[in-house]
Amino acid sequence: MSIACFWAFFIPIFQGPDEDIHADYVFSLYTHGRLIQGKEAPLALMSHPICLYLTQAVYGEKIKHRYFVKVPTDYGTKQFFSKLDREVPKMQPHTKGYTNPIMVLIYPVGYYALTAIWLGLMSNFSHSITFLFFSARILSVLLLGIGLTLTYLTMKELGLQCWQRYLVLAVIAFFPLTSFIASYMQPDNLSLIAVSACFIFALRWQKTRESKFIWALSISLSCLLLTKYQFFGCTSIAILTMIVTREIYLKTSLGKTIVTMAILLFPSMLAAILQYWISGECSLPRIDVKHWHWFPVDTESHFALKHGGQALSNQIWNALADEAQTTYTLNGQTFNSFWGNFGWLDTPLVIISPDFDHLLRSILILATWIIIALTLASLGKRIFLFSHFVRQGKWRRAIYFACANPVMNSYFVFVLLLFSFNIIVYPSFSGQGRHWYPLMLPIVLCAAGYAPSIFPSRKARKIFFVSITSAWILYSLVGSYYAIGCIKNRYYAHESAPINLQQLRTSPIGASCSVEALYYMNVYPTFDRAPFHGPYYLASPAGKEIGVEGWAIDFPNESLASNVLLFIDHNKMYQANYGLENNAAVKQMADEKYRFSGFGLLIPTTDLKPGKHTISIKVVGKDNTTLYSATKEINILIE
């Protein structure tokens, strides 16, 4: 929790995935002081004026996916946050906004209502927007502490030995993904609590069959439904099948089984009705439906179902292959973000060096496939055992034993649901490692305990368990150490010496550089950027910031440059952020040493008059004494 608390203040505001729209829902509920129905007002990607203000003040939208953009230089200081509080717009947090947050439609209300209540309590101490924002983040840290406690109790119910419980708990607690998820506003830590509570009460009922645990389980499931739909789905399926098959195994009367199921499901039905009342009669704005990889849509699957045949088989195959690629391959987004890619998937964890980290990821993917193979072998072993029971006429025992472990089965059901979901929404959805976080316990137990159950030797299983968990803990500790540097380099600017043009010697040799992207920034909360017209021409509305990205090298010295300068109309100078990773340079020059030759810059145009302007690029050589000029200029038209 101490690590997560540090991260909560270290990660810049709104640099957790979707934290801006999560916060928008939280502050909207806090402002209204009640639940919001989506049909009350039009939905917007961001609706609360406080969140819009914070986004602009901390460069929230500019930083996303742009490694060259950093937080304001004084971010994190007392002066910065005092200014942030002082310049809050007149519409204070307790004043209603004009639109509703889009998360009203997408996510259930549980986490957001809880956090709004928490902010209401914290507002008794201060109405400072800085204080309220970080109070919401600290709530995530507190939820992590509760979730880890319940995770430990779940393992105790599963019958794990004390040393096993501590090893698994250390794996989860020190895992970099855990610290990151606990550092910003999002519902996953509440999901971890609800999932763990469901496991505990299900396992307690399994042992005692006392009705109080069914009541507690029913409340926990309803809370999970109001937190994350997908985890309610996989957890409820695993638990309900366990309960039904146990009743069948014990030959419980049908009437008593129906009563048990009614008690179990009734609170969830009420929760579903409440959630439908909130979001059932609203829909996505048209522009948001079209936003690729922002919200999953089923356009392609509808087309495949309509035409059937080859189109349908292609949709299924491509979707399954895509999910397997992103989850279980070295370059997969889910795989890499699970093991360490922070922010908006633009802050990769690099341990020691890029080459060493690549080797480490290769070892991780090899270990992943070994564990998958062992898991499938263990499943096959159990299926053979269950079929043996069925052949002996012990079918009740077979189906109960197959469903007896709701913890592991919820994980297996989740994997099946995730692959099935991708068939419906492919290719509009992009998986991430954080999507798996509330099931960290069964993930670790599968790798360390379930997979090696194929081994006949108890000693071999114990060695495997200790090896996997110990290696995972070592990775987590080392990864947590290097994560701090990666996050610092990503978000916090390094002080660079100012460029004195008079001390630079202009070379007649042209600069070796290339512009890879040219665009103007739209005002949030519309889309990230407008399509660029070409790498050296752009028509931009007045007042927009123009983004220029590319690479540059010191070609005469066959080395990286030291800096890149951009000039507007050969007059006003801007210093780009140089030293970014750029694969285009490696490909163009056929040399790996140019990998970090990228540059990027956002240029303000508020002072430019409408009409034609030029942007010229100059490259400062390795020795900081030579200036190379690009032979081609960028032409922009301010409209």
Order of alpha helices (4+ residues) and beta strands (2+ residues): alpha-alpha-beta-alpha-alpha-alpha-beta-alpha-alpha-alpha-alpha-alpha-alpha-alpha-alpha-alpha-alpha-alpha-alpha-alpha-beta-beta-alpha-alpha-alpha-alpha-alpha-beta-beta-beta-beta-beta-beta-beta-beta-alpha-beta-beta-beta-beta
